[in-house]
Amino acid sequence: MAITPDQQATLQLLLVRGQSYADLAKLLAVDESAIRARARAALTELGGIDPDRHVGLTDYLLGQADPIGRADASRHLREHAADHALATTLGERLRELFPGAELPRLPGEPRRGRRLRRAPAARDVAPGPAAPSRGGRGSGLSSSQTRLLVVLGSAALLLIAVVLALTGAFNGGGDDDSSAASGEPTTTASADDEEIERVALRPTEGGDARGEALFGLASGDQPFVELSIDGLDPAPGGQQYVVWLMLTQRQGYPLSPIAASQQGSFSNRFPIPSAVLPVVARVRFVEVAIAPAKEIRRVVERALEETSLVVDRPGRSVLRGEIPPAGGP
């Protein structure tokens, strides 16, 4: 019944974070079928039997089925008691693992009352360490930057672990060639997007790579970072590029692993979850760094054990951009 860390990460992103197979496929530079297979294997482990042996229960339970698939699964469950019992068992186990998961109501199942979850007020959140002075400029951030970056830096460490687990950093992976990442953004720009700041990324050790990190808010005040890079060399075997939001020259936290295309380009948008600890008003740099995947794994595992958001960045910086101070040029 135990599932692997990457299987749990996959289910969490699908059920709790609202990601789709396509979202994860673009993030990890794999086919959607690979994401579906991982989800199916996880449900097989939880239920003890292949959930898709008669009908596509995996897509149905994880909210990934199209209208026809939902109708087929619902009709099948009305007619087959054994598969209805399996779907019920899987639903119970998924709710145990992910209490906030939105699961479909099975045929014959009573409606569940919706519980409103109160967003934490400012007084409910423990304040982070005070921002260090930067030559008398305070935190160096405008109010709009601070509003976004507090949300960014407050992202739960679990999400960092989830994304790294999906890249193989938790299970000793990273030796395979995953350099064929999609150059297309996962989220299309909208007229409702609010641009907060653009940060130019320049090489720290020479080379042709260049890039930009766009901080913004999408509709519904969903914060995001949109990254665009050109000229990035392919990562050597066993190593992984990671985007970092840095508080100092050496300390920060990983936003997400990335993989450039064969032409050295990368373009993607990363939605950011709600704040947990307001610490990122201290963020000074955006970096793209490269390090062995196993070393990244050790750093994140240690941070999980210590419940620490800020960690020493492993490896070396390849691209860096400084967040401009308030009132700067």
KOLLUM-15853 format. One line per field, with one value per residue (C-alpha): x, y negated, z negated; residue in one letter. Coordinates in nm, 2 decimals, m for minus. Layout:
<atoms>
x [X:...]
y [Y:...]
z [Z:...]
code [A:...]
</atoms>
This chain:
<atoms>
x [0.00:0.30:0.37:0.70:0.79:0.76:0.42:0.30:0.44:0.25:m0.08:m0.03:0.03:m0.27:m0.52:m0.41:m0.23:m0.47:m0.21:m0.30:m0.11:m0.01:0.12:0.35:0.46:0.58:0.75:0.93:0.99:0.81:0.50:0.17:0.15:0.44:0.26:m0.06:0.14:0.30:m0.05:m0.19:0.09:0.03:m0.34:m0.26:m0.03:m0.30:m0.58:m0.39:m0.53:m0.51:m0.78:m0.80:m0.84:m1.21:m1.25:m1.03:m1.07:m0.73:m0.83:m1.18:m1.06:m0.78:m1.00:m0.82:m1.10:m1.28:m1.66:m1.69:m1.44:m1.63:m1.96:m1.82:m1.66:m1.98:m2.19:m1.95:m1.95:m2.33:m2.32:m2.01:m2.02:m1.66:m1.52:m1.74:m1.60:m1.25:m1.32:m1.46:m1.15:m0.92:m1.12:m1.09:m0.71:m0.66:m0.85:m0.63:m0.32:m0.45:m0.73:m0.78:m0.82:m1.12:m1.25:m1.55:m1.87:m1.92:m2.26:m2.49:m2.25:m2.42:m2.31:m2.04:m2.08:m1.82:m1.61:m1.48:m1.12:m1.02:m0.71:m0.47:m0.48:m0.15:m0.15:m0.18:0.15:0.48:0.69:1.01:1.35:1.39:1.52:1.89:1.98:2.11:2.31:2.02:1.77:1.57:1.45:1.52:1.17:0.87:0.53:0.42:0.74:0.71:0.35:0.45:0.77:0.63:0.39:0.68:0.91:0.64:0.59:0.58:0.90:0.68:0.62:0.99:1.03:0.74:0.89:1.23:1.09:0.92:1.25:1.41:1.62:1.46:1.50:1.85:1.75:1.89:2.12:1.88:1.87:1.58:1.71:1.41:1.21:0.92:0.99:0.63:0.49:0.26:0.03:m0.08:m0.04:m0.37:m0.50:m0.57:m0.20:m0.03:0.34:0.53:0.90:1.12:1.47:1.74:1.95:2.31:2.60:2.81:3.10:3.09:2.91:2.63:2.33:2.09:1.74:1.47:1.25:0.91:0.74:0.36:0.01:m0.24:m0.61:m0.73:m0.41:m0.22:0.15:0.38:0.74:0.78:1.13:1.27:1.63:1.84:2.18:2.19:2.43:2.28:2.32:2.59:2.47:2.37:2.34:2.03:1.96:1.75:1.60:1.68:1.54:1.85:1.85:2.23:2.52:2.50:2.16:1.81:1.55:1.48:1.19:1.20:1.43:1.44:1.57:1.66:1.58:1.85:1.88:1.95:1.62:1.37:1.04:0.79:0.56:0.56:0.25:0.34:0.13:0.00:0.24:0.33:0.62:0.67:1.05:1.10:1.10:1.47:1.52:1.79:1.87:1.72:1.97:1.99:2.24:2.37:2.45:2.46:2.10:2.21:2.35:2.03:1.84:2.06:2.01:1.63:1.60:1.80:1.59:1.27:1.41:1.50:1.18:1.39:1.30:1.64:1.92:2.28:2.26:2.47:2.67:2.75:2.56:2.52:2.28:2.20:1.97:1.94:1.60:1.61:1.56:1.26:1.30:1.59:1.66]
y [0.00:m0.23:m0.46:m0.60:m0.97:m1.05:m0.88:m1.08:m1.40:m1.33:m1.27:m1.58:m1.81:m1.66:m1.65:m1.94:m2.18:m2.15:m2.06:m1.86:m1.58:m1.83:m2.08:m1.81:m1.68:m2.02:m2.08:m1.75:m1.74:m1.40:m1.28:m1.30:m0.92:m0.90:m1.12:m0.91:m0.59:m0.72:m0.81:m0.48:m0.29:m0.49:m0.40:m0.04:m0.04:m0.20:0.03:0.35:0.39:0.20:m0.07:m0.09:0.28:0.22:m0.16:m0.47:m0.51:m0.68:m0.98:m0.99:m0.99:m1.24:m1.49:m1.44:m1.27:m1.45:m1.46:m1.14:m0.97:m1.09:m0.97:m0.62:m0.58:m0.69:m0.45:m0.17:m0.22:m0.21:0.13:0.30:0.33:0.46:0.16:m0.08:0.07:0.02:m0.34:m0.39:m0.24:m0.45:m0.76:m0.69:m0.64:m0.95:m1.15:m1.01:m1.11:m1.45:m1.58:m1.88:m1.68:m1.75:m1.40:m1.32:m1.21:m0.84:m0.72:m0.67:m0.85:m1.13:m1.48:m1.61:m1.95:m2.20:m2.34:m2.69:m2.72:m3.05:m3.21:m3.30:m3.66:m3.85:m3.79:m3.41:m3.39:m3.41:m3.70:m3.61:m3.75:m4.12:m4.22:m4.31:m4.66:m4.72:m5.04:m5.23:m5.12:m4.90:m4.58:m4.73:m4.64:m4.84:m4.77:m4.57:m4.37:m4.30:m4.19:m3.94:m3.82:m3.75:m3.51:m3.36:m3.31:m3.17:m2.87:m2.55:m2.35:m2.05:m2.20:m2.23:m1.87:m1.76:m1.91:m1.78:m1.44:m1.44:m1.51:m1.21:m1.39:m1.20:m0.85:m0.88:m0.98:m1.26:m1.04:m1.01:m1.26:m1.50:m1.79:m1.80:m2.03:m2.21:m2.57:m2.66:m2.83:m2.62:m2.92:m3.15:m3.52:m3.69:m4.05:m4.01:m3.94:m4.21:m4.25:m4.32:m4.31:m4.20:m4.07:m4.03:m3.72:m3.74:m3.49:m3.48:m3.29:m3.40:m3.23:m3.30:m3.23:m3.51:m3.52:m3.70:m3.63:m3.80:m3.82:m3.88:m3.81:m3.62:m3.64:m3.57:m3.71:m3.39:m3.48:m3.34:m3.35:m3.33:m3.23:m3.27:m3.16:m3.13:m2.99:m2.75:m2.46:m2.11:m1.98:m1.71:m1.36:m1.34:m1.72:m1.94:m2.31:m2.47:m2.82:m2.97:m3.28:m3.39:m3.58:m3.60:m3.51:m3.15:m3.09:m3.07:m2.82:m2.63:m2.75:m2.46:m2.24:m2.32:m2.16:m2.35:m2.24:m2.11:m2.46:m2.59:m2.77:m2.74:m2.92:m2.84:m2.99:m2.86:m2.92:m2.99:m2.85:m3.06:m3.20:m3.00:m3.21:m3.57:m3.55:m3.65:m4.02:m3.94:m3.79:m3.98:m3.76:m3.52:m3.25:m2.96:m2.72:m2.37:m2.09:m1.71:m1.58:m1.37:m1.67:m1.86:m1.56:m1.57:m1.94:m1.92:m1.61:m1.78:m2.09:m1.88:m1.72:m2.06:m2.23:m2.50:m2.71:m2.87:m2.63:m2.66:m2.65:m2.35:m2.37:m2.68:m2.98:m3.00:m3.30:m3.57:m3.87:m4.12:m4.24:m4.62:m4.84:m5.05:m5.38:m5.25:m5.33]
z [0.00:m0.04:0.25:0.36:0.30:0.67:0.69:0.38:0.54:0.86:0.68:0.46:0.76:0.94:0.65:0.42:0.65:0.94:1.20:1.51:1.68:1.95:1.68:1.53:1.87:1.97:1.64:1.65:2.03:2.07:2.25:2.08:2.10:1.86:1.60:1.65:1.61:1.28:1.15:1.25:1.08:0.76:0.75:0.83:0.52:0.31:0.42:0.48:0.83:1.16:1.15:1.53:1.61:1.71:1.74:1.69:1.31:1.28:1.49:1.34:0.97:1.03:1.22:1.55:1.75:2.03:2.03:2.23:2.00:1.69:1.83:1.92:1.58:1.40:1.60:1.55:1.17:1.16:1.32:1.16:0.79:0.76:0.94:0.74:0.42:0.56:0.64:0.29:0.13:0.35:0.26:m0.11:m0.09:0.12:m0.13:m0.41:m0.22:m0.09:m0.32:m0.10:0.22:0.44:0.55:0.77:0.61:0.70:0.82:0.52:0.28:0.07:0.14:m0.09:m0.25:m0.14:m0.42:m0.38:m0.47:m0.62:m0.48:m0.76:m0.86:m0.91:m1.28:m1.23:m1.05:m1.24:m1.11:m0.94:m1.03:m0.97:m0.63:m0.64:m0.56:m0.21:m0.24:m0.41:m0.15:m0.39:m0.22:0.12:0.25:0.35:0.19:0.50:0.51:0.14:0.18:0.44:0.29:m0.05:0.12:0.33:0.04:m0.18:0.05:m0.15:m0.15:m0.06:0.29:0.35:0.24:0.46:0.78:0.70:0.63:0.97:1.14:0.98:0.72:0.44:0.59:0.71:1.06:1.27:1.48:1.76:2.05:1.99:2.20:2.44:2.23:2.40:2.49:2.45:2.13:1.92:1.86:2.14:2.07:2.00:2.01:1.64:1.56:1.35:1.41:1.09:1.19:1.48:1.37:1.64:1.60:1.70:1.70:1.39:1.55:1.91:2.19:2.42:2.20:2.12:1.97:1.79:1.49:1.49:1.15:1.18:1.06:1.27:1.24:0.89:0.75:0.83:0.81:1.07:1.21:1.58:1.69:2.04:2.12:2.44:2.50:2.20:2.24:2.19:1.83:1.81:1.71:1.34:1.30:1.28:1.34:1.07:1.04:0.71:0.52:0.33:0.00:m0.01:0.23:0.11:m0.06:0.08:0.18:0.50:0.71:0.96:1.16:1.53:1.85:2.17:2.52:2.75:2.88:2.53:2.48:2.20:2.14:1.87:1.61:1.25:1.04:0.67:0.38:0.09:m0.17:m0.48:m0.62:m0.51:m0.44:m0.08:m0.13:m0.18:0.16:0.35:0.65:0.90:1.00:1.24:1.08:1.17:0.93:0.91:0.87:0.57:0.40:0.45:0.31:m0.01:m0.06:m0.03:m0.24:m0.52:m0.49:m0.52:m0.84:m0.98:m0.85:m0.70:m0.39:m0.34:m0.24:m0.11:0.27:0.40:0.72:0.91:1.04:1.42:1.45:1.20:1.18:0.90:0.79:0.82:0.51:0.47:0.65:0.84:1.21]
code [M:A:I:T:P:D:Q:Q:A:T:L:Q:L:L:L:V:R:G:Q:S:Y:A:D:L:A:K:L:L:A:V:D:E:S:A:I:R:A:R:A:R:A:A:L:T:E:L:G:G:I:D:P:D:R:H:V:G:L:T:D:Y:L:L:G:Q:A:D:P:I:G:R:A:D:A:S:R:H:L:R:E:H:A:A:D:H:A:L:A:T:T:L:G:E:R:L:R:E:L:F:P:G:A:E:L:P:R:L:P:G:E:P:R:R:G:R:R:L:R:R:A:P:A:A:R:D:V:A:P:G:P:A:A:P:S:R:G:G:R:G:S:G:L:S:S:S:Q:T:R:L:L:V:V:L:G:S:A:A:L:L:L:I:A:V:V:L:A:L:T:G:A:F:N:G:G:G:D:D:D:S:S:A:A:S:G:E:P:T:T:T:A:S:A:D:D:E:E:I:E:R:V:A:L:R:P:T:E:G:G:D:A:R:G:E:A:L:F:G:L:A:S:G:D:Q:P:F:V:E:L:S:I:D:G:L:D:P:A:P:G:G:Q:Q:Y:V:V:W:L:M:L:T:Q:R:Q:G:Y:P:L:S:P:I:A:A:S:Q:Q:G:S:F:S:N:R:F:P:I:P:S:A:V:L:P:V:V:A:R:V:R:F:V:E:V:A:I:A:P:A:K:E:I:R:R:V:V:E:R:A:L:E:E:T:S:L:V:V:D:R:P:G:R:S:V:L:R:G:E:I:P:P:A:G:G:P]
</atoms>
